[in-house]
């Protein structure tokens, strides 16, 4: 994977700061789903211009599946946090 630029690092930090549940939180399901959503958006934009990039398409499908599993986990363990997260990220359901 390519090295992150300062802008990408700042964007990732903003997402983590918005969705963290504690001061030093970087691994909660909310943060992970938000970061996956950011990555999915980036891959979708990339694939709209590079239609034949099949390895990126596979990465997109893996990221969508992983996000779905994290959302299922969150829904099973804390439905209130799940509903709040999908509302904030403007995801379906």
Rosetta blueprint (number, residue, H / E / L):
1 X L
2 X L
3 X L
4 X L
5 X L
6 X H
7 X H
8 X H
9 X H
10 X H
11 X H
12 X H
13 X H
14 X H
15 X H
16 X H
17 X H
18 X H
19 X H
20 X L
21 X L
22 X L
23 X L
24 X L
25 X L
26 X L
27 X L
28 X L
29 X H
30 X H
31 X H
32 X H
33 X H
34 X H
35 X H
36 X H
37 X H
38 X H
39 X H
40 X H
41 X H
42 X H
43 X H
44 X H
45 X H
46 X H
47 X H
48 X H
49 X H
50 X L
51 X L
52 X L
53 X L
54 X H
55 X H
56 X H
57 X H
58 X H
59 X H
60 X H
61 X H
62 X H
63 X H
64 X H
65 X H
66 X H
67 X H
68 X H
69 X H
70 X H
71 X H
72 X H
73 X H
74 X H
75 X H
76 X H
77 X H
78 X L
79 X H
80 X H
81 X H
82 X H
83 X H
84 X H
85 X H
86 X H
87 X H
88 X H
89 X H
90 X L
91 X L
92 X L
93 X L
